[in-house]
Amino acid sequence: MAMKRDLHERQLASINPSVPVALQYLYGGSAVVQGEDDVKKEESYEAVLTPMSEDEPLSTEEFTLNKKNSSASFPYEVVNSFTKVESKENNRAVSLGRGRRRLRNRDRNHEMASSEDLAGDYDVIKNEFLDPEIRTKFSEDYFFKYGTPNPETPSSSISCGGCGASLHCRDPKIPGYIPSQLMQDKDEDSLKRTLCQRCYFIKEYNIALKVSVSPEDYPKSIAHLKDKPALILLVVDLLDFPGSVWPNILDLLGKNKKIILVGNKVDLLLPDQAKYIKNITEALREEFLQKCFSNTEGAVFPKLISSICVSARTGFNIEKLIDKIFRYWRWNNHSLPGDIYIVGCTNVGKSSVFNALLDSDLCKIRAVDLVSKAITSPVPGTTLSLLKFPVTRPEPHFINDRGVRIRQADMAFTERERERLENLRKFKKVDYAIPSSYSITHTLINTLKERQPISGYLSETSVNKPDLPDVLNPQSEHFSYGKWCYDTPGTVCDDQIINLLTAEEISKTLPTSPLVPRTILLRVGHTLLLGGLARLDYVDGLHLPPVLATVFCSSSLPINVLETEGVDEFLGNHLVSNITAVPEGGEERMLRFPALLGKEVRLTGENWKVGSKDVVLSSAGWVMITNKRHEECTFIAYTPGGKGIAVRRPFLPLSVNQKGKRILGSPTYRNDKLYLNEIEL
């Protein structure tokens, strides 16, 4: 019976006239729903056919003119204007003639039409984009590109949401610049949501503009820290360490500080053993203390309370970093002695760490959606001033709820790790060789969603123009008396060569994928080249057997081995820029690039299965040397201007065992072995 009833209803529905479709939100969000009474009845028109003379064919120009005046639809024709269509009665009364005379009469009548004739009653298709208010929003990109400065306009006290610099329209070279056309048309609330020109280009086009900020100006933004208690998250780049540590950073911070040393970008290092994270952390702490505390001469410096390796991109160990901060909170009578500051050199990933902490339990739940994230870019000096968010107070009930969530997240992470290891053993790809991503979220985020009422009805104001999002107000009663976490600008270190490179060269020098160790046999009298950025000359040691040099650098940076005698001639030829990749730009760029200066390095071997030392070649990468036990060898390391050359304890001492088989007739190995066992985290 039900089937017959459904069939009968469908038959009745097919007989009845269809109801027009409701176009509630088409072109501008009209709240009026089209009903059956609003539809105009269909009108029929009779076509007036004027036969053409067979002996008078149209020329090309006349055919084009006829095409323009015709009411037919051409699918690939671009309509430039609309003209008035004559009524049916006028079409019948007016005789236009035949053939060419018909076209001439039509043109004559068209020219005689006045503006009053064109002002009839028509159904106008409204274009919402012609609205001046909407048009200004769609032309904002144009003003960011081609807007002009106005030195007479006073600067604003509002900071850019991406870099923290004060907004102004005086000079494009000064941080915080926006074109005058954008600044003059915005009120205070709109400016709070506006990025400066530099951050806008980084966000929308992945490019950055140069700004005239000298290295001396960077420390000024955190100089006030010297006399106030604070917890410092000192971020360093594991791929450029110890070059990414500013030697005088402890003098700038002052003595009444506690430091947590954070090594970022650990996700780009392939494991060589189960405890590789622990080995890197110990080497990180050892080298930091040696560089910053070796020549103290009795001076009082900040206290290093902990060190940790994290990945701001994948979220690895970010939750453990937050646990260290909350634990330090409990050590100090359940309160922080001061605010938290994320400090470090240029391009170590401070803004990425800031963004990760912003989504975590460290940020107050009320401010998660109110704080703009810091703009991240591979170009040095992205963050120019202080960005901040309010810090959560770790109450006992909150810590308990956080512990439950972390245990659930750890179980999910462990399951992903098992799946990753299975894929690694099965496919043996580099993508499965590093730890899985760890999702960062706030413990109370789901609690807030549960408190929000759920309604199946549209609100009456749903079709109106949406309000602008709220902005964090530091003077609010919820935030004014609490602690804050600040993202500080990067200090440009003299040991970094990344500041000498163009944007194209930076993209080839800085790795974005895990560093695959590449092991090469190096003999006395031979040189190892990392592009055109760095070189390592083997000048003294045993002729046989040769040492093993394991290179860690970007896959876009080519490695070349040649005799030391011909290196200068090789690098002096500008035609080899296609082989070296960096620097690029031909003879002019090679002439302007700083000369490579060297530093002597002496090493003593451990054994053939363990690397002895890492020779760091600034931002270009590093080379781990493995040679015979107790045998000494001498190298000369070169970088532009001699910057960033250092010798450290090896981060991945067992990576030499991943070299695989040697390629016949070549000093290189296949480097196809990966660590296939479980990692101890």
LUMLUM-981342 format. One record per residue: residue in one letter; x, y, z of N, C-alpha, C in turn. Coordinates in steps of 0.1 Angstrom, whole numbers, plus 5000, padded with zeros to 4 digits. Example, Ala and Ser with C-alpha at 12.3 -4.5 7.8 and 13.67 -1.06 7.14 Angstrom:
BEGIN
A513249435078512349555078513249675078/S512849785071513749895071512950005079/
//
This chain:
BEGIN
M500849885000500050005000500950135000/A501950125008502850245008503450274995/M503850164988504450184975503450244965/K502150204965501150254956500850404960/R500850434973500650574977501750664972/D503050624973504150704968504050724953/L503650614946503550624932502450724928/H501350724935500250814932500650954935/E501450984946501851124949502851164938/R503751084933504651124923503951164910/Q502851084907502051114895501351244896/L500851274907500151404909501151514909/A502351494914503351604914503851634900/S503851524891504251554877503251624869/I501951624873500951694866500851834870/N501051864884500952004889502152084884/P501952214882503052304878504152314889/S505352314885506452314894506652454901/V506952454914507252574921508652624919/P508852754916510252804914511152774925/V512452754922513452724932513652854940/A513852834953514152954962515652984961/L515853114957517253164956517453264967/Q517653204979517653294991518953374992/Y520053314988521353374991522153404978/L521453424967522153444954522453584952/Y523753624949524153754946523753854957/G524453844968524253944978523553904991/G522953784991522253745003520953805005/S520053814995518753864997517953775006/A517153845015516353765024515053725019/V514653775007513353755001513453614993/V512553524996512453404989511453414978/Q511853374966510953384955509853284956/G508653334954507453254954506753234941/E505753164940505053134928504453264922/D503953354931503253474926504253574920/D505553564923506553654919507053624905/V506653514899507153474886506353534875/K506953604866506353664854505953554844/K504753564838504353474828505253484816/E505453364810506253364798505553434786/E506353514779505853594768506453534755/S505653534745506153484732506253594722/Y507253584714507553694704507653624690/E507153694680507153654666508453704660/A509153614653510353654647510053714633/V510753824630510553894617511653854608/L511453774598512453734589512453814577/T513653874574513753954562514753884553/P514153834541514953764532516053854526/M517253794524518353874518518553834504/S519053924497519253904482520353804480/E520153704472521153604470522353654462/D522053764454523153814446523953924453/E523653944466524454044473524953984486/P526053914485526553844498527253954507/L527253924520527854024530529354014529/S529954124531531454124533531754094547/T533054084550533554044563533154154573/E533254284570532854394579531354394581/E530554364571529154364573528754244581/F529354134579529054014587529354044602/T530454104605530854144619529754234625/L529354334616528354434621527054364624/N526654274615525454204616525454114629/K526654054632526753974643526654054656/K527154174656526954264668525554304670/N524854334659523454384660522454274662/S522854154660521954034661521654004676/S520453954678520053924692520353774695/A521053704686521353564688522453554698/S522553444705523553424716524753354710/F525953414711527153354707527953304719/P528153184721528753124733530053194737/Y530953224727532253274729532353414727/E531253484726531253634724531253704737/V532053814738532153894750531154004748/V530154014757529154124756529654244763/N529754354755530354484760529254574765/S528054574759527054664763525654604760/F524654664766523254624764522554734757/T521754704746521054804739519554774740/K518754874738517254854739516754774728/V515854684731515254604721513854664717/E513654674704512354734700511254644703/S510054694706508854614709508454544697/K507454454699507054374688506254454678/E505454554683504754634673505654724665/N506654784670507654864663508354784652/N508654654656509354574646508554544634/R507154544636506254514625506054644617/A506054764623505754884616506854934608/V508054924612509254984606509754894595/S509854944583510454874572511854914571/L512754814572514254844571514754804558/G513954754549514454724535515154594535/R515854574524516454444521517954454519/G518654354522520154344519520854454526/R521754524518522654624524521854754528/R520754784521519954894524519354874538/R519054744542518554714555519554744566/L520854714563521854734573522054884575/R522054964564522255114565521155174572/N519855134570518755194577518855154592/R519255034595519354994609520455084616/D521555114609522655194615522155334617/R521355384607520755524608519855534620/N518955434621518055444633518755424646/H519855354646520555334659521255464663/E521755544653522455674656521455774660/M520155764656519155864659518555844673/A518855724679518355694692518955794702/S518155854710518655954720518755884734/S519355954743519455904757518155884763/E517155964759515755944765515155814761/D515455774748514955644743515455524751/L516755544756517355434762517055434777/A516255524782515955534796514555474799/G514255364792512955294795512955214807/D511955144809511855054821512454914817/Y513554884824514254754821514454684834/D514554554833514954464844516454474845/V516954544855518454564857518954454865/I520054394861520854294869521754374878/K521554364890522354444900523654374902/N524754454901526154404903526554444917/E526654354926527054394940528454444941/F529354404931530754444932530954584928/L529854654922529954794919529654884931/D529254824942529054894955530354954959/P530455084962531755134966532355074978/E531455034988531954975000532654844998/I531954754989532454624986533654644977/R533654734968534754754958536054784965/T535954864976537254904983537854784989/K537054684994537654564999538254474989/F537654474977538254384966539454454960/S539654584962540754654956541854674966/E541754614978542854624988544154564983/D544054454976545354404971545954494961/Y545254574953545754664944546554774952/F545954824963546554934970547854884977/F547854754982549054704988550154694978/K549854674965550854664955551354804950/Y550354894947550655014940550355144949/G549955124961549655244970550955324972/T550755454976551855544978551955584992/P553155624997553255675010552855825012/N552655865024552356005027553056045040/P554156105039554956145051554256235060/E553256305056552556395065551556335074/T551156205071550256135080550956085092/P550456115104551156075116551055915118/S552055865124552055715126550955675136/S550655555135549555495144550255425156/S549555415167550055345178549655195178/I548955155167548455015166549554935159/S549754815164550854725158550254635148/C551154595139550754495129550454365135/G549454295131549054165136550054055132/G550954085122551853975118553253985123/C553754115124555154125129555254215141/G554154285145554254365157554754505155/A555154545143555654685141554554785141/S554754905145553755005145553355045131/L552055055128551655085115551855235111/H552255255099552455395094552455395079/C552355515073552455525058553555625054/R554555645062555555745059556555695049/D557155575051558255535043558155385041/P558155335029558055185026559255105032/K560355175035561555095039561455075054/I560555145061560555125076559555015079/P559854935089558854825093557554885097/G556454815093555054855097554454935087/Y555054955075554455045064553254985058/I552155065056551055025047550755155039/P550355135026550055245018549055345024/S549255475021548455575027546955565023/Q546655505011545255485007544555395016/L545255295022544655205031544555255045/M545555325049545555375063544555495065/Q544355575055543455685057541955645057/D541655535051540255495050539855395061/K540755365070540455265081540355335094/D539455295102539355345116540255255125/E540155285138541055215147540855065148/D539555025148539254885149539654815136/S539554875125539954815112541454795111/L542154895117543654895116544154775125/K543454745136543954635144543954505137/R543154495126543054365118543854375105/T544654475104545354505091546854465093/L547354395083548754355082549554465075/C550754485078551654575071551954515057/Q552454605049552754555035553654435034/R554654435043555654325042554954195046/C554154195057553554075062552454025052/Y551754125046550754095036551354015024/F552454055019553153995008553653855012/I554153835024554553705029553453615030/K552253665035551153575037550453535023/E550253635014549553615002550353554991/Y551653604990552453564978553753494982/N553953464995555153394999556453464995/I556453594995557653674992557753775003/A558953835005559153935015559854045009/L559554165015560254285010561354325020/K562454385015563554425024563154545032/V563554555044563254665052564554715059/S564754845061565954895066566054885081/V566354765086566454745101567854695103/S568654775110570054735112570154635123/P571154545124571254445135571354515148/E571754635149571854705163570454735168/D569454745159568054775164567354655169/Y567754535166566954425171567054405186/P568254415192568254395207567554505215/K567254615208566654725216565154685220/S564554605212563154575215563054485228/I564154415232564154335244565154375254/A565654505252566654555262565954575276/H564654595276564054615289563954495298/L564354375292564254245299565354245310/K566454325308567554305317567254325332/D566354405335566054435349564754375354/K564154285347562854235352562954085352/P562354015361562353865362561553815351/A561953705345561253645334561753495332/L560853425325561253285320561553295305/I562753255301563153275287563153135280/L562453135269562553015260563453055249/L564753005251565753045241565752935230/V565252975218565152885207566352895198/V566852775194568052765185567652675174/D568352695163568152605151569052495151/L568552375152569452255152570152235139/L569752295128570452275116571552385114/D571552475123572552585123573052615137/F573552515143574052525157575452485158/P576252575166575952685175575852815168/G575852825154575852955148574553035150/S573452965154572253035156572053085171/V573153075179573153135192573953255192/W573353365196574053495197575053495208/P576353515206577253505217576953595229/N576453705227576153805238574753795243/I574053695240572653685244572453685259/L573353635267573253625281573453765287/D574353845281574453985286573254065284/L572554045273571354115270570154075279/L570153955283569053905292569153945306/G570353955311570553985325570553865334/K570853875347571153765356569953705362/N568853775364567653725371566653655362/K567153565354566353495344566553345346/K565553265342565653125341565453085326/I566252995321566252965306565952825304/I565052805294564752665289565352675274/L566352595272566952585258566052495249/V565552555238564652485229565352465216/G565652345212566252315199565152285189/N564852365179563752355170564252285157/K563252235149563452165136564052025138/V563751955149564251815150563551725141/D562451765135561851675125562551665112/L563651745110564451735098565651655100/L565851595111566951505114566551355114/L567151275106566751135106567451065117/P566650975124567250905136568350805131/D569350795140570450695137570450585148/Q569650605159569650505170568350535177/A568050445187566750455194566750585203/K567950625209568050735218568650855211/Y568250875198568950995191568451125196/I567151135201566751265207567451295219/K567751195228568551225240569951265237/N570551205227571951235223572051375218/I571051415210571051555204570851655215/T569951625225569651715236570951735245/E571651625247572851645255573951725248/A574051695235575051775227574651915226/L573351945225572852085225573252155238/R572952095249573252165262574752185264/E575552085260576952085262577552205254/E577252205241577752315232577352455236/F576052465241575552595245576352645257/L576552555267577252605279578752635275/Q579252565266580652595262580752725255/K579852755247579852885239579553005247/C578552995256578053105263578553125277/F579053015283579453025297580952995299/S581752985288583152945289583953055294/N583653175290584553295294583753385303/T583153335314582353415323583153505332/E584353455336585153535345584453575358/G583753485364583053515376581753585375/A581253625363580053695361578853605364/V577753675368576553605371575653605359/F575253485354574453475342573153405345/P572153415336570953335339571153185341/K570253125347570352985350569652905340/L570352805334569752715325569052595332/I567752595332567052495340566652375333/S566652375319566252265312566552285297/S566552175289566752175275565952075269/I565452095256564552005250564652025235/C564351925227564351935212562851915208/V562452005200561052015195560952035180/S559752015175559452055161558152135161/A558252265159557052345159556152315147/R556752255137555952225125555052105127/T555551995133554851875135554251865149/G554551955158554051955172554851855181/F555951795176556651695184557251765196/N557051705208557551755221557051895225/I556151955218555552075223554852065236/E554051955237553351935250554351915262/K555551845259556551825269557151965273/L557252055263557752185267556752255276/I555552245273554552305282554552245296/D554752115297554852055310556052105317/K557152135311558352195317557952335323/I557252415315556852545320555952535332/F554952455331554052435343554752385355/R555652295353556452235364557252345370/Y557852435362558652545368557652645375/W556452655371555452735378555252675392/R555152545393554852485406556152495415/W557252495409558552515417558552655424/N557952755418557952885424556652925431/N556252835440555152865448553852885440/H553752805430552552815421552352945415/S553353005410553253135403554553155395/L554353225384555553265376556153395381/P557453405382558053525387557853635377/G557653605365557453715355556853655342/D556953735331556353695319557353595312/I556853535301557553435293557953505280/Y559253495276559753555264560453445255/I560053445243560653355233561753435226/V562953395228564153475223564953385215/G565653445205566653365197567053445185/C567953395177568453455165567453455154/T567853515143567053525131566753385125/N565553355122565153235114565353105121/V565253105134565352975142564052915144/G562952985141561652925142560852975154/K561253095159560553155171559053175169/S558753225157557353255154556553125152/S557153015147556552885146556252835160/V557252845169557052805183555952885190/F555953015187554853105193553453055188/N553353025175552052985170551652845175/A552552755177552252625183551752645198/L552452735206552052755219550752825220/L550452905210549152985210547952885209/D548152775202547052675201547052575213/S547952595222548052495233547452535246/D547652455256547152485269547852605276/L548952655270549652765276548952895274/C548152905264547353025261545953015268/K545453125274544153125280543153095269/I542153015273541152975263540353095258/R540153195265539453315261540153385249/A541453375249542253445239542753365227/V542353235226542853155215542453205202/D541253255200540753305188540853455186/L541453525196541553665196542953715192/V543953625193545353665190545753635176/S546353725169546753695155548053615156/K548153515147549453435147550553515140/A551753485145552953555139553153505125/I553553595116553853555102555153485102/T555153365096556353285095556853285080/S558153295079558753305065560253265066/P560753205055562253175055563153295054/V562553415052563353535050563753585064/P564953615067565353665080564653795084/G564353805097563853925103562353935101/T561553835102560153845099559453915111/T559753875123559053935135559854055139/L559254165139560054295141559754355155/S558654315162558354365175557754255183/L557154295194556654195204555254165202/L554954035199553653975199553453905211/K552153895216551953825229550653765230/F550453675240549253615243549253585259/P548053585265547953565280548253415283/V548853395294549253265298548253205308/T547953075306546953005314547652985328/R546752995338547252965352546952815354/P547952735357547652585358547052545371/E545752565372545052525384545052365385/P544852315397544952165399543852095390/H542652145390541652075382541952085367/F542552195363542952205349544152105345/I545052095354546152005352545651855351/N544651825359544051695359543451665346/D542651765341541951745328542951735317/R544051815318545051815308545751675308/G546051625319546651485320545851385313/V544551385315543651295308543751305293/R543751435288543751455274545151415268/I546251435275547551405271547751255270/R547151175279547251035279546550975267/Q545351035264544650995252545451025239/A546051145239546751185227548051095225/D548651055237549850965236549450835230/M548350785234547850655229547650655214/A547050765209546850785195548250805188/F549150875194550450895188551250755187/T551150675198551750545198551250455186/E549950465184549350385174549850435160/R549950565158550550615145551950575144/E552750565155554150525154554250385150/R553350295154553450155150553150145135/E552150225131551850225116552950275108/R553650385114554750435106555950335105/L556250265116557350175115557050055105/E555750015105555349915095555549965081/N555150085078555350145065556850165062/L557650195072559050215070559750085066/R559449975073560049845070559549795056/K558349835053557749785040558249865028/F558149995029558550085017559950145018/K560450155030561850215032561950345026/K561050435029561050575024561350675035/V562050785031562450875041561250935048/D560150955042558951015048558550945060/Y558750815061558350735073559450715083/A560650785081561750765090561750855102/I560950965102560951055113559651035121/P559651075134558451055142557151125136/S556051065139554751115134554451255140/S553451325134552951455139552151435151/Y552251535160551551535173550551645173/S549351625174548251725173548351815185/I548351945183548352045194547052105195/T546352095207545052155209544952195224/H543852265226543652315240542652225247/T542952195260542152105268540752155269/L540552285270539152335272538452375259/I539052345248538352385235537052315233/N537052185237535852105235534752145246/T535252185257534352225268533552345264/L534152445257533552565252532452525241/K532852435233531852395222530652325228/E530852255239529652185245528752285252/R529252395256528452495263527552575253/Q527952585240527252665230525952595226/P524852665226523552605222523552575208/I522852465204522752425190521352455186/S521152525175519852555170519752525155/G518652475151518452435137517752545129/Y517552665135516952775128517952875124/L517752945113518553055109518153175117/S519153255121518853375128518353485119/E517653585124517053685115518153775109/T519253775116520353865111521453785103/S521053665099522053575092522353625078/V521453705072521753755059522353895059/N522553955071523154085072524654075070/K525354185069526754185068527454135081/P528354035080528853985093529754085100/D529754085113530554165121532054125120/L532954225122534354195122534654115135/P535654025134536053945146536554035157/D536453985169536954055181538454055181/V539054155188540454165189540854165204/L541954105207542354095221542554225227/N541954255238542154375246542954345258/P544254385258545054355270544554415283/Q543754525282543254585294541954525300/S541554415293540354345298540554285312/E539454275319539654215333540054075333/H539954005321540353865321541853855318/F542553955314543953945310544854045317/S544354155322545154265327546054225338/Y545654125347546454095359547253965357/G547253905345547853775343549253795337/K549853685334551153675328551053665313/W552053695306552053705291553253625285/C553053575273554053505266554353595253/Y555553635252555953735241556753665230/D556553695218557453655207558253775203/T559553765205560453875203561153865189/P561653975184562353975171563653905171/G564053855160565353785159566553875159/T567553835166568853905166569753845155/V570253925146571053875135572453845141/C572853725139574153675144575253685134/D576453715138577553725128577953585123/D577553485130577953345125577053295115/Q575953365111575053315101575353385087/I575253295077575553345063574253365056/I573153325062571853335055571453475052/N572053575059571753715056572453765043/L573353685038574053725026573353665013/L572353595015571753525004570453584999/T570153574986568853614981567753524984/A566553554981565353474984565453334976/E565953344964566053214956567153134962/E568253194966569353114972568953064986/I568153134993567653085006566852955005/S565952954994565152844992565952714989/K567152734983567952614980568852574992/T569152675000570052645012569352595024/L568252645027567452595039566652475035/P566952365042566152245039564752245044/T563852195036562452175040562052035042/S562851945038562651795040563751745049/P563551625054564551565063565951555056/L566951575064568351575058568751425057/V568951375045569451245043571051245044/P571651175053573151175054573751115042/R574651195036575351145024576851135027/T577351005027578650975031579550965018/I580751025019581651025008583050995013/L583850925005585250905008586051025005/L586851075014587651195012589151165014/R589951185004591451165005592151295008/V593451275012594351395014594551455001/G594451595001594651664989593351684981/H592251644986590951664980590051764988/T589051814981588251914987586751874985/L585951904996584551874995583852014994/L583052034984582252154982580852134984/L580252224992578752234994578252354986/G577852324973577452424964578652524962/G578452654963579552744963579552824976/L578852764986578852834999579952795009/A580352675009581352625018582152515012/R583352495018584352395013585052335025/L585552215024586352145034587452085028/D588752135030589952085024590551985034/Y590951865029591651765037593051785034/V593851845044595251885041596251795047/D595951725058596951645064596351525071/G596951405070596451285076596951165068/L596451045071596850925065596350925050/H597250885041596750875027595850755025/L596050655032595250535032595050485046/P593850445050592650465042592050605042/P591250645033590650785033589650785044/V589350915049588350935059586950925053/L585950905061584550915057583951045061/A583451115052582851245054581351235051/T580551245062579051235061578551375061/V577851415050577451555048575951565051/F575551675059574151705062573851845056/C573151845046572751975040571551955031/S571052065026569852065018570051975005/S568951905001569151824989569251904977/S568852034978569052124966570452184965/L571252154975572652204975573552094970/P574152104958574951994953576251984960/I576751854960578051824966578951784955/N580151844956581251814946582551784953/V583251684948584651654953585651664942/L586651744944587751764934589051794941/E590051794933591451814939591551954944/T592251974955592352104962593052204953/E593952164944594752254936593852324926/G592752264922591952324911590652394917/V590552404930589252454936589152604933/D590152684935590052824932589752854918/E590352784909590052804895588552764891/F588152654898586852614896585752714900/L585952764913585052864918585152994911/G586253024906586453154899585753164886/N585453054880584753054867583253074869/H582653184865581253214867580353114860/L580853044850580052944843579652824851/V580352804862580052684871578952714881/S578252834880577152864889576052764887/N575852714875574852604873575152474880/I576452454883576852334890576852354905/T577252474910577252494924575852544929/A574952594921573652634924573552764933/V574352764943574452884952575852924954/P576153054952575253164947574953154932/E573853214929573353204915573153354910/G573253364897573053504891574153544881/G575153454878576153484868577353554874/E578153614865579353674869579253784878/E578253864876578053984885577753944900/R576953844901576653794915577853724921/M578653654913579853594919580853694923/L580953804916581953904920581453984932/R580253994935579754064947579653974959/F579653844957579553754968580853754976/P580753754990581953754998582853634996/A584153664997585153554995585053455006/L585453335002585453225012586753235020/L586653245033587853245042587853115051/G589053075054589152945061589652945075/K589452835082589852815096590352665097/E591452645104592052515105591352435116/V591052305113590352215122591152095124/R591452045136592151925139591251825146/L591151705142590251605147591051475150/T590551395160591051265164589951165163/G590251055156589250955153588850875165/E587550825164587050735174587150585169/N586350555160586450425153585650435140/W585650335132584950345119583450335119/K582850315131581450305132580850415140/V581650515145581150625152581850755147/G581050855144581650985140582451045151/S583551115148584351175158583851315162/K583651405151583251545154582351585142/D581551685144580851765134581551895131/V581851915118582452045114581352125108/V580852225116579752305112580252415102/L579552425091579852525080578652625080/S578452695091577352795092576052745087/S575252825080573952785076573852685064/A575052655058575152565047574952425052/G575252385064575152255069576352215077/W576552085078577752035086578251905080/V579551865083580151745078580651665091/M580251545092580751455103581851375098/I583051375105584251305100584351175108/T584551065101584850935107586150885102/N587050855111588350795107588850695117/K590050645115590650545123590850585137/R590750495147590850535161592250585164/H592250705172593450775176594250835165/E593750835153594450895142594051035141/E594951125139594751275138594651315123/C593851405120593651455107593451605108/T593851675097593751825097592951865085/F592051955087591152015077591252165077/I590852225066590652375066589252395061/A588352455069586952475066586852625061/Y586052645050585852775044584352805044/T583952925047582652985045582753125041/P581753195036581753335032582153425044/G583353485043583853565054584353495066/G584453355065584853275076583853265087/K582553295084581553295094581053155098/G580653135111579953015115580752885114/I582052885114582852765114583052715129/A582652595132582752545145582852395145/V583352345156583552195158582752155171/R581952055169581052015181580951865182/R580351825193580051685195579051645184/P579151525178578251495167576851465172/F575851525164574451505167574051365164/L574451315153574051175148575251095146/P575951045156577250985154577250845147/L576050785148575950645141575350655127/S575150775122574550785108575550735098/V576850725101577750675091577450535087/N576750455096576450325093575250315084/Q574650425080573550425070573950445056/K575250445054575850475041575450375030/G575250245033574950145024576150105016/K575950055004577050004995577650124987/R578950104984579650204977579250194962/I579150314955578850314941580150294933/L580150194925581450154918581950274909/G583250294911583950404903583650544909/S583150554921582750684927583150684941/P583450804947583750804961582550814970/T581350804964580150814972579450684975/Y578650674985577850554988576350574984/R575650464985574250474981573450544991/N573850545004573050615015571650575015/D571350445014569950405013569550325025/K570350325036569950255048569250345058/L568150305064567450385073567350315086/Y567150385097566950325110565550265111/L565450135112564150065111563550025125/N564250055136563750005149563050115156/E562350085167561550175174562450285181/I561850405181562650515186562150545201/E563050565210562750595224562550745225/L561350785228560950925229560850965244/
//
